[in-house]
Structures are given as structure tokens and as C-alpha cells.
Amino acid sequence: MDTIEVGTVRNPLDACLLQVPGTVYQMVDVSYPARLNAMAVDPARIEINDTGRYAAGEVIFSVGLHLNVQVRRIGSAGSDIVQARRSPLVRHAVLIMRAALGFVDRLEISVDNENELRHVGLGSSSRLIAAVGAAINELCGRPFSNALLLRYLAWNHAEEIDGSETQVMPVQCLGGSGASGLFAGSVQVVAGHSTVVAAGNVTGDYHVIIGMPVDYEEKDAAELMAAEIAMLPKFVHTGVTYGPQIAYRVLHEMLPAIAEGRLGPVGDVIYWYRFDLGSIDNCSFVYDGLMEIAERLREIHERGLADVVALSSVGPGFFVITTQPEICGDIMRGAGLRLIHTRLHDGTYTMTRSA
């Protein structure tokens, strides 16, 4: 896939879709949650296309690992000041928002992302773009509705390329990272072209444990994309073969459970999709030992120790949602994972503003 210049808008916005702006602010601080991508709804539609719009859908969990972004107006002319790791993505978010809103103010953007994990299945790239985009939307009086902002950012998504400040890589984005902060609900179903069709909270004292292979080394977006392209026929095969069954179970088992706040049936569908339909094998290009880890984590589901056991996105990060974190944590460490403990996040992004 060809690279594009930072700030390239592949899918322009029809300006008539914007709302009348409300209060305009001088500075906005946003705290944006992370998402775990439990499964695709139609993996056949992950295949790369020329439009930048993807209808694979996904089931996500919003979790309390927050990214903090501050955007401040500092004048009417000159270059923006970016204080952040992964500055090409920050500038990409600023430029595509400028293209849609037409604002010219010079901005200072500060992001507390020095220690974030990238390319491990936590949606860090799309969350960074979503958080900056949401902060600018707030700064300008919220001309974007949340639904419109989600689609616009997902349809113009890109990821940074190591060593380049001017080029980014167009990558499939289904909208889950944006949705986790723009829509309330710890579990959400994103379908169609980045549209949240269901969202809800689950009852129970759940812990979220995320596990990363202890020896995993970050890879460049271009390298990962090349490896994923080689595996796309397997994604398509899974979608074509099991698409009707996946859709049926999402509709008749998962969506009713979300409406009722029950996590168990949601986790059963996710486990079936990930462990029994070949989804984890499809993602094994990310890390050589992915299948071995998955086999060791089956015990958690088979013993009923967690309601959800899954790979997040293409990995290599796995996660469990459980009321028995100590036992699950021991099994995950035994499988060669280092752990991050967090909780489900029920709300949207939070913010402070100064007029």
C-alpha cells in the first residue's frame, strides 16, 4: 500500500453535516479511554480497499487506560507546536480537522504518551488521532456530532512510519478506538461503516487483565501492513465461511445480552470466534508464538474463570475480563505474558475547558 502525506484527507466531509458551533474555548484537556477489539463482525470486509472506508465491524470493550491530550490556541499565525511522541499522527489529526473546520488558529498540542504501547492490539494509533480530534472539536464548539466525528476520523485514518515525519501509512480503521471515547458503554458493537449500533454496561465486579508477550518487540506499521496483506485471504475465508453464523450469534445472543447487562453470552460468542473459527491463527503473523499462548489460555475459559478471553485486534495482546483476577493472572504469566491490570470504562472521554 502506498504511503500518503501527513494530513491527507482521503474522504472529505460535506460541510452541511456540521452542527452550529456552541461555545468556543481557549484550551481543552481531554482524557481518552482505550479500547480492546474483541472480534470483527465480518472479517471478510477487513480486506484493503481504495476508499478508506471499512465495514467489517467490531465488538469492543472500553477500558480505563487513559490518554491525556491538551490543545491550546496560541496565536493566529505560524506553525503548530507538538509536544508528543508520534508527532506525525498528532499533526495528521490536526490537519484533517483543519480541512473540515477551516480554522486557522495556531495550536499547541501536548500529549502524555511517552510510555504508551503501540502496535500491540490496543488501538493506540487510532485513539491518539481520535483524542486530538475530539479535543479540537471541543475547542471549536463541537461542530461535529460524535457519530460524524467517529466516521470522519476512521475514514481518514493512518499510522506513522518509523523514520518519517512527512509520510503516513493508510491502515484499515473500523472505528472502535474512536467509539470507546465518543460513546458511553463499556461494551459496544460497531457495525457498517463505523456506526455504533449497540452499547451498554455490564453488571458485576469485573477486572480486566491485558497480557503482552514478555519478549515482544514493537514493529513498524509498514512492516506489519505488509505481513497482514499476505494473510488477508485467510481473513476473507473466515468471513465467507462463517459470516452468516457470526451474524446470527451477534444478533440473537450478543446484542440481547448487552441490552440486559450480561457479559457471559457476549464472551461465549467472542471465544467461539477467536479460538474455534481460526481467528487467532489468522493473526499469527504478528508474533511467532501467538498460537502457543492461545492454547495455554484456553484453560481460563474451560474452567469458567473469566467471562471473556480474547486476542485484542490482531494482537499480540490478549485480555481477560474476570471476577477472579489472581487465578487468571497466574495462568497468563505462566503463558509468558506480562500483565496490565485495569477496569472497564462505562463513560465517554472526560475533559476540562477554559474559555
Residue pairs with C-beta under 8 A, 6 or more apart in sequence:
1 48
1 169
1 170
1 225
1 229
2 170
3 161
3 164
3 167
3 168
3 169
3 170
3 222
4 10
4 158
4 167
4 168
4 169
4 170
5 166
5 167
5 168
6 88
6 91
6 92
6 95
6 158
6 165
6 166
6 167
6 168
7 91
7 92
7 94
7 95
7 96
7 98
7 99
8 96
8 156
8 158
8 168
9 96
9 99
9 100
9 156
10 51
10 52
10 155
10 156
10 170
11 51
11 52
11 53
11 152
11 155
11 156
12 99
12 100
13 99
13 100
13 148
13 152
15 100
17 148
18 100
18 101
18 143
18 144
18 148
19 142
19 143
19 144
19 145
20 143
21 140
21 141
21 142
21 143
22 141
22 142
23 141
23 355
24 139
24 140
24 141
24 355
25 138
25 139
25 141
25 353
25 354
25 355
26 72
26 73
26 354
26 355
27 70
27 71
27 72
27 73
27 139
27 353
27 354
28 70
28 71
28 72
28 135
28 136
28 138
28 139
28 351
28 352
28 353
29 68
29 69
29 70
29 135
29 351
29 352
29 353
30 68
30 69
30 70
30 71
30 131
30 134
30 135
30 138
30 349
30 350
30 351
31 66
31 67
31 68
31 69
31 349
31 350
31 351
32 66
32 67
32 68
32 69
32 127
32 130
32 131
32 134
32 180
32 181
32 349
33 62
33 63
33 64
33 65
33 66
33 180
33 181
33 345
33 349
34 62
34 63
34 64
34 65
34 66
34 67
34 122
34 123
34 124
34 127
34 177
34 180
35 60
35 61
35 62
35 63
35 122
35 123
35 127
35 176
35 177
35 179
35 180
36 60
36 61
36 63
36 121
36 122
36 208
36 210
36 310
36 312
36 319
37 58
37 59
37 60
37 121
37 123
37 174
37 176
37 312
37 313
38 58
38 59
38 60
38 61
38 270
38 274
38 308
38 310
38 312
39 58
39 59
39 269
39 270
39 273
39 274
39 279
39 310
40 46
40 56
40 57
40 58
40 174
40 239
40 279
41 56
41 57
41 58
41 59
41 189
41 190
41 191
41 246
41 247
41 250
42 55
42 56
42 57
42 239
42 243
42 246
42 247
43 56
43 235
43 236
43 238
43 239
43 279
43 282
44 56
44 235
44 236
44 238
44 239
44 240
44 243
45 54
45 55
45 56
45 57
45 239
46 54
46 56
46 172
46 232
46 235
46 236
46 239
47 232
47 235
47 236
48 172
48 229
48 232
51 155
52 155
52 156
52 157
52 170
53 154
53 155
53 193
53 194
54 154
54 172
54 173
54 174
54 193
54 194
55 191
55 192
55 193
56 172
56 174
56 239
57 174
57 189
57 190
57 191
57 192
58 174
58 175
58 176
58 189
58 190
59 187
59 188
59 189
59 190
59 250
59 254
59 266
59 270
60 176
60 179
60 180
60 187
60 188
60 190
61 186
61 187
61 188
61 208
61 308
61 319
61 321
61 344
62 180
62 181
62 185
62 186
62 187
62 188
62 344
62 345
62 346
63 180
63 186
63 208
63 210
63 342
63 343
63 344
63 345
64 342
64 343
64 344
64 345
65 122
65 340
65 342
67 111
67 112
67 113
67 116
67 127
67 128
67 131
68 111
68 112
69 109
69 110
69 111
69 112
69 131
69 132
69 135
70 108
70 109
70 110
70 111
70 135
71 107
71 108
71 109
71 132
71 135
71 136
71 139
72 107
72 108
72 109
72 110
73 105
73 106
73 107
73 139
74 81
74 105
74 106
74 107
74 108
75 105
75 106
76 104
76 105
76 106
77 104
77 106
78 106
79 106
80 91
80 94
80 106
80 107
80 108
80 109
81 106
81 107
81 108
81 109
82 90
82 91
82 94
82 109
83 108
83 109
83 110
83 111
84 90
84 109
84 110
84 111
84 113
85 111
85 113
85 114
85 116
86 111
86 113
86 118
86 125
86 128
86 160
87 165
88 160
88 161
88 164
88 165
88 166
88 167
88 168
89 125
89 128
89 129
89 158
89 159
89 160
89 168
90 109
90 111
90 128
90 132
92 129
92 158
92 168
93 128
93 129
93 130
93 132
93 133
93 136
93 153
94 107
94 109
94 132
94 136
96 133
96 152
96 153
96 156
97 103
97 132
97 133
97 136
97 137
98 104
100 144
100 152
101 136
101 140
101 143
103 140
107 136
109 132
109 135
111 128
111 131
111 132
113 124
113 128
116 124
117 124
117 212
117 218
117 317
118 124
118 125
118 218
119 125
119 218
119 219
119 220
119 221
119 224
120 212
120 216
120 218
120 312
120 315
120 316
120 317
121 286
121 311
121 312
121 313
121 314
121 315
121 316
121 317
122 210
122 312
122 313
122 317
123 176
123 177
123 180
123 313
125 157
125 159
125 160
125 171
125 177
125 221
126 153
126 154
126 157
126 173
126 176
126 177
126 178
127 177
127 178
127 180
127 181
129 153
129 157
129 178
130 150
130 153
130 177
130 178
130 181
130 182
131 181
131 349
133 149
133 152
133 153
133 178
134 149
134 181
134 182
134 349
135 351
137 143
137 144
137 149
138 351
138 353
144 152
146 182
146 183
146 348
147 182
147 195
147 196
149 178
149 182
150 175
150 178
150 179
150 182
150 183
150 194
150 195
150 196
151 175
151 193
151 194
151 195
153 173
153 178
154 173
154 174
154 175
154 178
154 193
154 194
155 173
155 193
155 194
157 170
157 171
157 172
157 173
158 168
158 169
158 170
158 171
159 168
159 169
159 171
159 221
160 168
160 169
160 221
161 167
161 168
161 169
161 220
161 221
161 222
162 220
162 221
162 222
169 221
169 222
169 225
171 221
171 225
173 194
174 190
174 194
175 190
175 194
175 195
175 196
176 188
176 190
178 194
179 188
179 190
179 194
179 196
180 188
180 345
181 348
181 349
182 348
182 349
183 196
183 199
183 348
184 199
184 346
184 347
184 348
185 199
185 200
185 201
185 346
186 200
186 201
186 202
186 344
186 345
186 346
187 199
187 200
187 201
187 202
187 258
187 263
187 266
187 344
188 196
188 198
188 199
189 196
189 197
189 198
189 199
189 250
189 254
189 255
189 258
190 196
190 197
191 197
198 255
198 258
198 259
199 258
200 258
200 259
200 261
201 261
201 344
201 346
202 261
202 262
202 263
202 266
202 344
203 261
203 262
204 263
204 323
205 323
206 263
206 307
206 321
206 322
206 323
206 343
206 344
207 321
207 322
207 323
207 325
207 341
207 342
207 343
208 319
208 320
208 321
208 341
208 342
208 343
208 344
209 319
209 320
209 322
209 325
209 328
209 329
209 332
209 339
209 340
209 341
210 312
210 317
210 318
210 319
210 339
210 340
210 341
210 342
211 317
211 318
211 319
211 320
211 332
211 333
211 335
211 337
211 338
211 339
211 340
212 316
212 317
212 337
212 338
212 340
213 287
213 289
213 293
213 316
213 336
213 337
213 338
214 336
214 337
214 338
215 336
216 287
216 316
219 286
224 286
227 285
227 286
228 285
228 314
230 285
231 282
231 283
231 285
234 278
234 281
234 282
235 282
238 277
238 278
238 279
238 282
239 246
242 277
246 273
246 277
249 269
249 272
250 269
253 265
253 268
253 269
254 265
254 266
254 269
256 265
257 263
257 264
257 265
257 266
258 266
263 307
263 308
263 321
264 307
266 307
266 308
267 301
267 306
267 307
267 308
267 309
267 321
270 308
270 309
270 310
271 301
271 308
271 309
271 310
273 279
274 280
274 294
274 309
274 310
274 311
275 294
275 298
275 301
275 309
279 311
280 290
280 291
280 294
280 311
280 315
281 291
283 290
283 311
283 313
283 314
283 315
284 290
284 291
285 314
286 314
286 315
286 316
287 315
287 316
289 336
290 311
290 315
290 316
293 316
293 318
293 335
293 336
293 337
294 311
294 318
296 331
296 334
296 335
297 309
297 318
297 320
297 331
297 332
297 335
298 309
299 305
299 331
300 306
300 309
300 320
300 322
300 328
300 331
300 332
301 309
305 320
305 322
305 324
305 327
305 328
305 331
306 320
306 321
306 322
306 324
306 328
307 321
307 322
307 323
308 319
308 320
308 321
308 322
309 318
309 319
309 320
310 318
310 319
310 320
311 317
311 318
312 318
312 319
318 332
318 337
320 328
320 332
321 344
322 328
325 341
329 339
329 341
332 339
333 339
